[in-house]
């Protein structure tokens, strides 16, 4: 024991211990919060959230897994996913429709020349509910639709108990829907989008805006919204920043 203690006193560090160069490289972290269009590769995560959210309440899913893949392949730019550190926490899936009211065909078809966005489903992961994420996501989605010059309005159908939720997002009641699913009946709701025209230049431009304390970065091309960081469709990058109204 004495020998060990003596050795301990004689040993002195020669200098600060440095980590190997390879471990001192840049840390690669996922963005804290990201909104982007979905792809068929996201279909399983989407369906797991949707199934848990709807089966427990109504016993029916708005979209089955093959239908989720179908719409994400045909029109991914009309979807929006909210990701927290790479994990999908909420989503919206839409498609184009070309009639004034929704019919049974609207549940399965995408009309590329339509001017109405049919919102098939909005769902939030169970661990992120009761936090206002559904309203925030819908607000961002509708704001995004206003960037698309070919979109005139958005339609959805919901059960009666969800009508107040969508009214908070600006939807108005159109009346009872002609669509029924088993014993379920629905109310059809409409949101006037009124697509905006943007200045168009030879090169793409980046617009920045503040929404509820976040700084959003959109990238627009001459005809459509382009991705900021690869991927399919569009991407919104967020950075948390405090600001004051002026």
GUVO-208972 format. One line per 3 residues: number of its first residue (from 1); their letters; for each residue x, y, z of N, C-alpha, C. Coordinates in steps of 0.05 Angstrom, whole numbers, plus 32768, in hexadecimal, padded with zeros to 4 digits. Layout:
NUM = a = X:Y:Z:X:Y:Z:X:Y:Z; ...;
//
This chain:
1 = xxx = 8011:7FE8:8000:8000:8000:8000:8011:8019:8000; 8028:8019:8011:8039:8031:8012:8047:8035:7FF8; 8050:8020:7FEB:805D:8023:7FD1:804A:802E:7FBC;
4 = xxx = 8032:8025:7FBD:801F:802F:7FAA:801A:804D:7FAE; 8018:8055:7FC8:8013:8072:7FCE:802A:8083:7FC4; 8043:8079:7FC8:805A:8088:7FBF:805B:808B:7FA1;
7 = xxx = 8055:8076:7F93:8054:8078:7F76:803F:808C:7F6D; 8029:808D:7F7B:8014:809F:7F74:801D:80BC:7F76; 802E:80C2:7F8B:8037:80DD:7F8F:804C:80E5:7F7A;
10 = xxx = 805B:80D2:7F70:8070:80D8:7F5D:8066:80DC:7F40; 804F:80D1:7F3B:8045:80D2:7F1F:8037:80EC:7F1B; 8040:80FB:7F07:8034:8115:7F00:802D:8115:7EE2;
13 = xxx = 8017:8120:7EDB:800F:8121:7EBF:8023:8133:7EB0; 802B:812B:7E98:803D:813A:7E87:8030:8152:7E7A; 8016:8152:7E78:8008:8168:7E6B:7FEB:8161:7E68;
16 = xxx = 7FDB:8173:7E5F:7FBE:816E:7E5C:7FB9:8157:7E49; 7FA7:8146:7E50:7F9F:812F:7E3F:7F8E:8139:7E28; 7F95:8133:7E10:7F86:813C:7DF8:7F79:8124:7DEB;
19 = xxx = 7F61:8129:7DE2:7F52:8114:7DD4:7F5E:8110:7DB9; 7F5D:80F8:7DAE:7F67:80F3:7D93:7F5A:8106:7D7F; 7F69:810C:7D6A:7F5E:811F:7D56:7F44:8116:7D4B;
22 = xxx = 7F41:80FC:7D47:7F28:80F2:7D3B:7F10:80F8:7D4C; 7F13:80F9:7D67:7EFC:80FD:7D78:7EF6:811B:7D7C; 7F09:812C:7D73:7F05:8149:7D76:7EF7:8155:7D5E;
25 = xxx = 7EEE:8145:7D4C:7EE0:814F:7D34:7EC5:815B:7D3A; 7EB9:8165:7D26:7E9E:8171:7D29:7E8A:815D:7D33; 7E79:8165:7D45:7E63:8154:7D4E:7E4C:8156:7D3A;
28 = xxx = 7E41:813F:7D32:7E2B:813F:7D20:7E11:8139:7D30; 7E00:814D:7D31:7DE7:814A:7D41:7DD0:814F:7D2E; 7DB9:8143:7D35:7DA1:8147:7D26:7D94:8162:7D2E;
31 = xxx = 7D87:816F:7D1C:7D79:8188:7D24:7D65:8183:7D39; 7D62:8196:7D4C:7D4F:8192:7D62:7D33:8190:7D58; 7D2C:81A0:7D43:7D11:819F:7D39:7D12:81A5:7D1B;
34 = xxx = 7D04:8195:7D0B:7D05:8197:7CEE:7CEA:8191:7CE2; 7CE2:81A0:7CCE:7CCA:819B:7CBF:7CD2:8196:7CA3; 7CC9:817F:7C98:7CD0:8179:7C7C:7CBA:8168:7C70;
37 = xxx = 7CBA:8166:7C55:7CA8:8154:7C48:7CAF:8137:7C4E; 7C9C:8126:7C4C:7CA0:8109:7C52:7CA5:80FA:7C38; 7CB0:80E2:7C3B:7CB6:80D1:7C24:7CAB:80B5:7C2A;
40 = xxx = 7CA9:80A4:7C16:7CA0:8088:7C1C:7CB0:807A:7C31; 7CC9:8082:7C35:7CD9:8076:7C4B:7CCF:807D:7C66; 7CBF:8092:7C68:7CB3:809A:7C82:7C99:808C:7C88;
43 = xxx = 7C8F:807D:7C74:7C73:8072:7C76:7C6E:8062:7C8F; 7C81:8051:7C96:7C7C:803F:7CAE:7C79:8050:7CC7; 7C8B:8063:7CCB:7C89:8075:7CE2:7C6F:8084:7CE3;
46 = xxx = 7C67:808E:7CCB:7C4E:809D:7CC9:7C37:808B:7CD1; 7C36:8073:7CC6:7C1F:8061:7CCB:7C1E:8058:7CE8; 7C35:8054:7CF5:7C35:804D:7D11:7C28:8063:7D23;
49 = xxx = 7C2F:807C:7D1D:7C23:8092:7D2C:7C05:8094:7D26; 7BFE:8092:7D0C:7BE2:8094:7D04:7BD1:807E:7D10; 7BDB:8066:7D0F:7BCB:804F:7D19:7BC5:8052:7D37;
52 = xxx = 7BDA:805A:7D46:7BD6:805D:7D63:7BC3:8074:7D69; 7BC4:8089:7D59:7BB4:80A1:7D5E:7B96:809C:7D58; 7B91:808E:7D42:7B75:808C:7D39:7B67:8073:7D41;
55 = xxx = 7B75:805C:7D42:7B68:8043:7D49:7B5C:8045:7D65; 7B6B:8052:7D77:7B61:8053:7D93:7B49:8065:7D96; 7B44:8077:7D83:7B2E:808A:7D85:7B16:8082:7D74;
58 = xxx = 7B1B:807D:7D5A:7B05:8078:7D48:7B05:805B:7D3D; 7B1B:804D:7D41:7B1C:8032:7D36:7B24:8030:7D19; 7B28:8047:7D0C:7B2F:8048:7CEF:7B47:805A:7CEB;
61 = xxx = 7B58:8052:7CD8:7B6E:8063:7CCF:7B66:8072:7CB6; 7B6B:808C:7CB4:7B66:809A:7C9B:7B75:808E:7C83; 7B8D:8086:7C88:7B9E:807A:7C73:7BAA:8060:7C7D;
64 = xxx = 7BA9:804B:7C6D:7BB8:8033:7C73:7BD4:8035:7C69; 7BE5:8023:7C71:7C02:8025:7C6A:7C07:8027:7C4C; 7BF9:8017:7C3C:7BFD:8019:7C1F:7BF4:8034:7C14;
67 = xxx = 7BDF:8040:7C20:7BD6:805A:7C17:7BE9:8070:7C20; 7BF5:806D:7C37:7C09:8080:7C40:7C20:8080:7C2C; 7C2A:8069:7C25:7C40:8066:7C11:7C37:8072:7BF6;
70 = xxx = 7C1E:806D:7BEF:7C13:8077:7BD5:7C15:8095:7BD3; 7C0B:80A3:7BE7:7C0A:80C0:7BE6:7C26:80CC:7BEA; 7C37:80BF:7BFA:7C52:80CA:7BFE:7C63:80C6:7BE5;
73 = xxx = 7C5C:80B3:7BD4:7C6A:80AF:7BBB:7C5F:80C3:7BA6; 7C45:80C8:7BA5:7C39:80D9:7B91:7C3C:80F7:7B96; 7C39:80FF:7BAF:7C39:811B:7BB5:7C46:8121:7BD0;
76 = xxx = 7C60:811A:7BD3:7C6D:811F:7BED:7C6E:813C:7BF5; 7C6D:814E:7BE1:7C6F:816B:7BE7:7C56:8175:7BF5; 7C41:8165:7BF6:7C28:816D:7C05:7C27:815F:7C20;
79 = xxx = 7C3D:8155:7C29:7C3F:814A:7C44:7C51:815B:7C55; 7C4F:8159:7C6F:7C61:8167:7C81:7C66:8156:7C9A; 7C7F:8152:7CA0:7C86:8143:7CB9:7C95:8155:7CCC;
82 = xxx = 7C8F:8153:7CE5:7C9E:8161:7CFA:7CB0:814D:7D08; 7CCA:8152:7D07:7CDE:8140:7D13:7CEC:814E:7D2A; 7CEE:8140:7D40:7CFD:8149:7D57:7D15:8136:7D5A;
85 = xxx = 7D2D:8142:7D56:7D46:8133:7D57:7D45:8119:7D46; 7D3A:811C:7D2E:7D38:8106:7D1B:7D20:80F4:7D1E; 7D10:80F8:7D33:7CF9:80E7:7D38:7CDF:80F5:7D2F;
88 = xxx = 7CCF:80E7:7D1F:7CB5:80F1:7D16:7CA2:80F4:7D2E; 7C98:810C:7D32:7C86:8110:7D49:7C6A:8118:7D40; 7C67:8122:7D27:7C4D:812A:7D1D:7C4F:812D:7CFF;
91 = xxx = 7C38:812A:7CF2:7C39:812B:7CD4:7C1D:8133:7CC9; 7C1E:813C:7CB0:7C06:8141:7CA0:7C0B:8135:7C85; 7BF6:8128:7C7A:7BF8:811E:7C5E:7BE1:812A:7C4E;
94 = xxx = 7BE7:8135:7C37:7BD3:8140:7C26:7BD6:8137:7C09; 7BC2:813D:7BF8:7BC4:8138:7BDC:7BB2:814D:7BCE; 7BB4:814E:7BB3:7BA4:8162:7BA5:7B89:8156:7B9C;
97 = xxx = 7B75:8167:7B9C:7B5A:815F:7B95:7B4F:8175:7B82; 7B3B:816D:7B71:7B32:8180:7B5C:7B14:8185:7B5C; 7B07:8180:7B73:7AEA:8185:7B75:7AE5:8196:7B8E;
100 = xxx = 7ACD:81A2:7B8E:7AC5:81B4:7BA4:7AC2:81A5:7BBE; 7AB8:818C:7BBE:7AB4:817C:7BD6:7AC3:8162:7BD3; 7AC9:8157:7BEA:7AD7:813D:7BEB:7AC3:8126:7BE5;
103 = xxx = 7ACD:8113:7BD5:7ABD:80FA:7BD0:7ACE:80E2:7BD9; 7AC3:80CA:7BD6:7AD2:80B2:7BDE:7AEC:80B0:7BCE; 7AEB:80B9:7BB5:7B04:80B8:7BA4:7B1A:80C9:7BB0;
106 = xxx = 7B14:80DE:7BBF:7B28:80EF:7BCA:7B39:80E1:7BDF; 7B2E:80CB:7BEA:7B3D:80BC:7BFE:7B54:80AC:7BF3; 7B54:80A8:7BD8:7B68:8097:7BCC:7B77:80A4:7BB5;
109 = xxx = 7B6C:80BA:7BAA:7B77:80C5:7B91:7B86:80DF:7B97; 7B9A:80E4:7B86:7BA9:80FE:7B85:7BA4:8109:7B69; 7B99:8121:7B68:7B93:812F:7B4F:7BA8:8144:7B4A;
112 = xxx = 7BBC:813E:7B39:7BD3:8151:7B36:7BCC:816C:7B2D; 7BB5:8170:7B1F:7BAD:818A:7B15:7B99:8198:7B26; 7B93:818C:7B3D:7B80:8199:7B4F:7B8B:81B1:7B5D;
115 = xxx = 7B7A:81C1:7B69:7B82:81D9:7B77:7B7A:81D8:7B95; 7B70:81C1:7B9D:7B68:81BD:7BB9:7B79:81A8:7BC5; 7B84:81AE:7BDD:7B93:819A:7BEC:7B80:818C:7BFF;
118 = xxx = 7B7F:8172:7BFB:7B6F:8161:7C0E:7B82:8158:7C24; 7B7D:8160:7C3C:7B8E:8158:7C53:7B82:813E:7C5D; 7B90:8128:7C59:7B86:810E:7C60:7B88:8109:7C7E;
121 = xxx = 7B9F:8111:7C8A:7BA3:810A:7CA6:7BB8:811D:7CB3; 7BB3:8123:7CCC:7BC6:8130:7CDE:7BC7:811F:7CF7; 7BDF:8118:7CFF:7BE2:8107:7D17:7BFB:810F:7D26;
124 = xxx = 7BFA:810C:7D41:7C11:8113:7D52:7C17:80FA:7D63; 7C31:80F5:7D66:7C3A:80DE:7D76:7C2F:80E1:7D93; 7C28:80CB:7D9F:7C1A:80CC:7DB9:7C2A:80DA:7DCF;
127 = xxx = 7C45:80D8:7DCE:7C55:80E5:7DE3:7C58:8103:7DDF; 7C4E:810D:7DC8:7C51:812A:7DC3:7C36:8138:7DC1; 7C21:812A:7DCA:7C06:8136:7DC9:7C02:8149:7DE0;
130 = xxx = 7BED:8159:7DDF:7BE6:816C:7DF3:7BFC:8181:7DF7; 7C0B:8186:7DE1:7C20:819B:7DE2:7C1B:81B0:7DCC; 7C04:81AF:7DBF:7BFF:81C2:7DAA:7C0C:81BD:7D8F;
133 = xxx = 7C19:81A6:7D8D:7C28:81A0:7D74:7C16:819D:7D5C; 7BFE:8192:7D60:7BEC:818F:7D49:7BE5:81AA:7D3D; 7BDE:81BE:7D4D:7BD7:81D8:7D43:7BEF:81E6:7D36;
136 = xxx = 7C06:81E3:7D42:7C1F:81EF:7D37:7C25:81E3:7D1C; 7C23:81C8:7D1A:7C29:81BB:7D01:7C15:81C3:7CEB; 7BFB:81C5:7CF2:7BE8:81CD:7CDE:7BEC:81EA:7CD5;
139 = xxx = 7BF3:81FB:7CE8:7BF9:8217:7CE1:7C10:8218:7CCD; 7C25:820A:7CD2:7C3C:820A:7CC0:7C35:81FE:7CA5; 7C25:81E9:7CA5:7C1D:81DC:7C8C:7C0D:81F0:7C7B;
142 = xxx = 7BF9:81FD:7C87:7BE9:8210:7C78:7BFA:8228:7C6E; 7C0D:8230:7C7E:7C1F:8245:7C75:7C2F:823C:7C5D; 7C38:8223:7C5E:7C47:8218:7C47:7C35:8216:7C2E;
145 = xxx = 7C1C:820F:7C31:7C0A:820D:7C1A:7C06:8228:7C0D; 7C08:823E:7C1C:7C05:8258:7C11:7C1D:825F:7BFF; 7C32:824F:7C01:7C49:8253:7BEF:7C46:8246:7BD4;
148 = xxx = 7C31:8236:7BD1:7C2D:8227:7BB9:7C18:8235:7BA8; 7C1F:8241:7B91:7C0C:8251:7B82:7BF5:8242:7B77; 7BF6:8228:7B74:7BE0:8219:7B68:7BCC:8210:7B7D;
151 = xxx = 7BD0:8215:7B96:7BBE:820C:7BAB:7BAB:8222:7BB2; 7B91:821D:7BB0:7B7C:8231:7BB5:7B70:822D:7BD1; 7B6E:8215:7BDA:7B61:8210:7BF4:7B69:81F4:7BFE;
154 = xxx = 7B63:81EF:7C17:7B67:81D5:7C23:7B4D:81CA:7C2E; 7B49:81B0:7C2B:7B31:81A3:7C35:7B39:818C:7C47; 7B28:8186:7C5A:7B2C:816E:7C6B:7B10:8166:7C75;
157 = xxx = 7B0F:814D:7C7F:7AF6:8144:7C8C:7AFF:8139:7CA7; 7AEE:813E:7CBB:7AF5:8135:7CD6:7ADC:812E:7CE5; 7ADF:811F:7CFB:7AC8:811A:7D0C:7AC1:8133:7D1C;
160 = xxx = 7AA8:8134:7D25:7A9D:814D:7D30:7AAE:8157:7D48; 7AB9:8145:7D58:7AC7:814F:7D70:7AE1:815D:7D69; 7AEB:815A:7D50:7B03:8167:7D47:7AFE:8182:7D39;
163 = xxx = 7AE5:8189:7D34:7ADF:81A2:7D26:7AEB:81BA:7D35; 7AE8:81BD:7D4F:7AF5:81D4:7D5D:7B13:81D6:7D59; 7B20:81BF:7D58:7B3D:81BF:7D55:7B45:81CB:7D3A;
166 = xxx = 7B37:81C3:7D25:7B3E:81CE:7D0A:7B34:81EB:7D07; 7B1F:81F2:7D15:7B16:820E:7D14:7B2C:8221:7D20; 7B3B:8217:7D33:7B51:8227:7D3E:7B66:822C:7D2A;
169 = xxx = 7B68:821B:7D16:7B7C:821F:7D00:7B71:822F:7CE9; 7B58:8238:7CEB:7B4D:8249:7CD6:7B3A:823B:7CC3; 7B34:8221:7CC7:7B22:8213:7CB6:7B05:821A:7CBC;
172 = xxx = 7AF5:821B:7CA7:7AD8:821F:7CAA:7AC9:8206:7CA3; 7AB1:8203:7CAE:7AA0:81EC:7CAA:7A92:81EF:7C8F; 7A95:81DA:7C7E:7A87:81D9:7C64:7A6C:81CB:7C67;
175 = xxx = 7A6A:81BA:7C7B:7A52:81AB:7C7F:7A58:818D:7C82; 7A44:817D:7C84:7A48:8160:7C87:7A56:8155:7C6E; 7A69:8143:7C72:7A76:8136:7C5C:7A65:8120:7C50;
178 = xxx = 7A68:811C:7C35:7A59:8106:7C28:7A67:80EC:7C2D; 7A7F:80EC:7C39:7A8E:80D4:7C3E:7A88:80C8:7C59; 7A83:80AE:7C5A:7A81:80A0:7C73:7A94:8088:7C72;
181 = xxx = 7A9E:8081:7C89:7AAF:8069:7C8C:7AA3:8058:7CA2; 7A95:8042:7C9A:7A87:8032:7CAD:7A72:8043:7CBB; 7A72:8043:7CD6:7A5E:8054:7CE4:7A67:8071:7CE8;
184 = xxx = 7A7F:8078:7CDF:7A8A:8092:7CE4:7A80:80A6:7CCF; 7A78:80BE:7CD9:7A70:80D4:7CC7:7A84:80EB:7CCD; 7A85:80FE:7CBA:7A99:8112:7CBB:7A8E:812E:7CB4;
187 = xxx = 7A9C:8142:7CBD:7A96:815E:7CB5:7AAD:8166:7CA2; 7AA5:8173:7C8C:7AB9:817D:7C78:7AC0:819A:7C7F; 7ADA:81A0:7C7F:7AE3:81BB:7C86:7AF5:81C5:7C70;
190 = xxx = 7AF6:81E0:7C6D:7B05:81EC:7C58:7B16:8203:7C63; 7B2D:8207:7C57:7B3F:821D:7C5D:7B47:822B:7C43; 7B41:8245:7C40:7B48:8253:7C27:7B66:825A:7C28;
193 = xxx = 7B75:824E:7C16:7B92:8252:7C15:7B9A:826B:7C06; 7B8E:826F:7BEF:7B94:8286:7BDE:7BB2:8288:7BD9; 7BBC:8277:7BC7:7BD9:8275:7BC2:7BE4:8290:7BBA;
196 = xxx = 7BFC:8295:7BC5:7C0A:82AF:7BC0:7C1D:82AC:7BA9; 7C21:82C2:7B9B:7C36:82C3:7B86:7C50:82CD:7B92; 7C65:82C2:7B8A:7C7F:82CA:7B95:7C90:82D7:7B7E;
199 = xxx = 7CA2:82E9:7B85:7CB4:82F4:7B72:7CC6:82DD:7B68; 7CCB:82DC:7B4E:7CDA:82C6:7B43:7CF3:82D1:7B36; 7D0A:82C6:7B3D:7D23:82CF:7B32:7D30:82B7:7B24;
202 = xxx = 7D46:82BC:7B17:7D54:82A6:7B09:7D60:8293:7B1D; 7D68:829D:7B34:7D74:828C:7B48:7D5F:8288:7B5F; 7D63:8272:7B6E:7D52:826E:7B85:7D57:8283:7B9A;
205 = xxx = 7D43:8287:7BAB:7D46:829A:7BC0:7D3E:828D:7BDA; 7D48:8297:7BEF:7D42:828D:7C0A:7D32:82A2:7C19; 7D1B:829B:7C23:7D0B:82AD:7C33:7D0D:82A3:7C50;
208 = xxx = 7D0D:82B7:7C62:7D0D:82B0:7C7E:7CF6:82BD:7C8C; 7CEB:82B0:7C9F:7CD4:82BB:7CAE:7CD3:82B0:7CCA; 7CC6:82BE:7CDC:7CC4:82B6:7CF8:7CA8:82AB:7CFD;
211 = xxx = 7CA6:8294:7D09:7C8D:8288:7D10:7C8F:827E:7D2C; 7C80:828A:7D3E:7C7D:8280:7D59:7C98:827C:7D66; 7CAB:828E:7D62:7CC5:828C:7D6F:7CDA:827C:7D60;
214 = xxx = 7CD3:8271:7D49:7CE6:8262:7D39:7CED:8272:7D20; 7D06:826E:7D17:7D0E:827A:7CFD:7D0C:8265:7CE8; 7CFC:826A:7CD3:7CF8:8256:7CBE:7D07:825F:7CA6;
217 = xxx = 7D11:824B:7C97:7D20:8250:7C7F:7D12:8241:7C68; 7D07:824F:7C55:7CFB:8242:7C3E:7D0D:8246:7C26; 7D0D:8234:7C13:7D1C:8238:7BFB:7D08:8235:7BE3;
220 = xxx = 7D07:8249:7BD3:7CF3:8249:7BBD:7D02:824A:7BA2; 7CF8:823A:7B8F:7D02:823B:7B74:7CEE:824A:7B63; 7CF2:8249:7B49:7CE0:8258:7B37:7CC4:824D:7B36;
223 = xxx = 7CC0:8234:7B3B:7CA5:8228:7B39:7C9C:821A:7B52; 7CAE:8211:7B63:7CA5:8202:7B7A:7CB9:8205:7B91; 7CB1:81FB:7BA8:7CC3:81FC:7BBF:7CD8:81E6:7BBC;
226 = xxx = 7CF1:81ED:7BBF:7D07:81DA:7BBC:7D12:81D2:7BD7; 7D1F:81BB:7BD8:7D2B:81B3:7BF2:7D43:81C3:7BF9; 7D46:81C8:7C13:7D5E:81D6:7C1C:7D76:81C3:7C1E;
229 = xxx = 7D71:81AB:7C27:7D87:8199:7C2C:7D81:817E:7C20; 7D7E:817D:7C06:7D78:8164:7BF8:7D5C:815A:7C00; 7D58:8140:7BFD:7D3E:8134:7C04:7D2A:8139:7BEE;
232 = xxx = 7D11:8132:7BF3:7CFC:8134:7BDF:7CE8:8149:7BE8; 7CE2:815B:7BD6:7CCD:816E:7BDC:7CD8:8188:7BE7; 7CD3:818D:7C01:7CDC:81A6:7C0D:7CE6:81A0:7C29;
235 = xxx = 7CF3:81B3:7C35:7CFE:81B0:7C50:7CFE:81CB:7C5E; 7CF7:81CB:7C77:7CF8:81E4:7C86:7D0B:81DF:7C9D; 7D1F:81F1:7C9F:7D33:81EF:7CB4:7D2D:8203:7CC9;
238 = xxx = 7D2E:81FB:7CE3:7D26:820D:7CF8:7D3E:8213:7D0A; 7D40:822B:7D14:7D53:8232:7D29:7D44:8242:7D3D; 7D48:823B:7D56:7D39:8249:7D6C:7D45:8264:7D70;
241 = xxx = 7D35:8279:7D70:7D3F:8294:7D74:7D2A:82A5:7D81; 7D32:82B4:7D95:7D1F:82C6:7DA2:7D1E:82E0:7D91; 7D06:82EB:7D90:7D03:8304:7D81:7CED:8314:7D8C;
244 = xxx = 7CEC:832D:7D85:7CD7:833F:7D8E:7CC8:834A:7D76; 7CAE:834F:7D7A:7C9F:835B:7D65:7CA8:8378:7D61; 7CA6:8381:7D48:7CAE:839D:7D43:7C97:83AB:7D35;
//
